[in-house]
Amino acid sequence: MRGKKNIQLKNLELTTAGAKGVAIGRTEEGKTVLVSHAIPGDVVDVQVVKSKKNYYEANVLDFLHYSPDRVKPRCMHFGICGGCKWQNLSYEKQLEYKEKEVYDNIKRIGKIDGFLELPIYPSREQYNYRNKMEFSFSGSRWLTFEEIRSGKEIKDKEALGFHIPQQWNKVLDLKECFLQKEPSNKIRNSVKEFALEQDMEFYDFKEQKGFLRTLMIRSNSKNELLILVQFFREDERQIKKLLSFIQERFPEVKTIVYAVNPKGNDSIYDLDIRIFSGEGFLMEEIEGLKFKIGAKSFFQTNYEQAVKLYEITRDFAELKGDETVYDLYTGTGTIAQFVSKKAKSVIGVEAVPEAVIAAKENAEYNNIRNCRFYCGDMKDIFTDEFILENGHPDVIITDPPRDGMHKNVVKTILRIAPEKVVYVSCNSSTQARDLELMKEKYRVVKVQAVDMFPQTHHVESVALLKLR
Ligand SMILES: C[S@@+](CC[C@H](N)C(=O)[O-])C[C@H]1O[C@@H](n2cnc3c(N)ncnc32)[C@H](O)[C@@H]1O
């Protein structure tokens, strides 16, 4: 049926996956249709919800045929929780579509061809791979249609879990999650139960009141645990009650920290983190290097894959030992320290002051003398004067956030023209955009996709660029 605004498409075969994990089909006229909540191989009737010049966005009305690549999702919350949208797609196919996305983006957006497309590096752990999870408390949980339709009075309104996508004030009450090893579920569920028994108030996002805000569980590769609880207000007796409960019930927790957060948002970067028990941090180790991980520290969430990503990055850099290396967007300086043994010197640059402090502390702790770290917004700090002061780089490693590099940062790289650039990215479309800006001067030699986040559409990629 086709009205001007009401377009339905029948018998649409979804043949591949696109950005953000949507499934893609084509109309008879060849127009692209992006369909959410379906996978390649499904045949569907859809309702168009957005009509653009070159494509439609559509929702499924009916599944006529299910894809042979479907698998049974492991988690009871699949479909509502925004976390693992590809749990219903076989892992082999997840890898295939991720790999395709990375290489297609470089060809299509970057208009670059002729590079070596290395096969995606899969994750050994397809579940339980995350070392950090943050759950929100809410006094008004997400209700299912059945609950609302039943007309019954809902008494258990509290939730401890994840925000529903695009519903900032609604939280899914999580019963299980398979992204972090146990005792993650046990801790979250027991904390909720205890808080209810003790009549502790869960946060109200609309009214901005309540007592309990967030619970963060961090682990290291030895599965030692750090817990952070955010409270909305000071209440020494209640805070002690909850944290003592965690300490007594889970003696394996190495350290418990907390923060009082009366702000409108949950971000912890400007909060004072107080130690309740233990040292307030965990230690992580990569190739004998030690990294201190506190509540605020950035650390890659899939440890095993992070090590692989760093190994690929170091291999791509082909260091001999006499090079000056820049590690742009260094975070807590993990890549910088990881490559430092094979370089003359490494300069790390990062915007978050706490991360730079941690990078310096870690380098000191690891007895690394050839790394220096600087703090600032890349586009302001990475200038000709900065390079004059710190030495001309032979190799630049860059690992920007999802938005990619600021165009002035790209311009500076092009102007100073190091022999090699190793571009690590968690968003292959912005990576491809930046590679295009660099292609007159740089040849893309090879690209390696790495799967850091099984069950999601997210994919990491590493590209080696050499001066033409
Ligand atoms: C993808 S992370 C890289 C982390 C690091 N390479 C690692 O593996 O741990 C991107 C980093 O860029 C930093 N960042 C974001 N915008 C920045 C900017 N404009 N200038 C400098 N650093 C920035 C973030 O704080 C974050 O630490």
The ligand as an ORCA input file, in Angstrom:
! r2SCAN-3c Opt
* xyz 0 1
  C      39.657      5.754     21.771
  S      40.324      6.530     23.178
  C      42.014      6.062     23.023
  C      42.537      5.407     24.228
  C      43.912      4.828     24.240
  N      44.595      4.842     22.975
  C      43.811      3.403     24.799
  O      43.904      2.429     24.036
  O      43.616      3.281     26.011
  C      40.336      8.209     22.668
  C      40.986      9.159     23.640
  O      40.983     10.456     23.065
  C      40.760     11.416     24.085
  N      40.262     12.632     23.411
  C      39.014     12.869     22.955
  N      38.949     14.072     22.352
  C      40.197     14.605     22.421
  C      40.754     15.828     21.971
  N      40.017     16.733     21.322
  N      42.055     16.067     22.217
  C      42.809     15.140     22.868
  N      42.334     13.957     23.322
  C      41.031     13.685     23.109
  C      39.778     10.726     24.999
  O      39.797     11.306     26.284
  C      40.277      9.275     24.978
  O      41.193      9.038     26.011
*
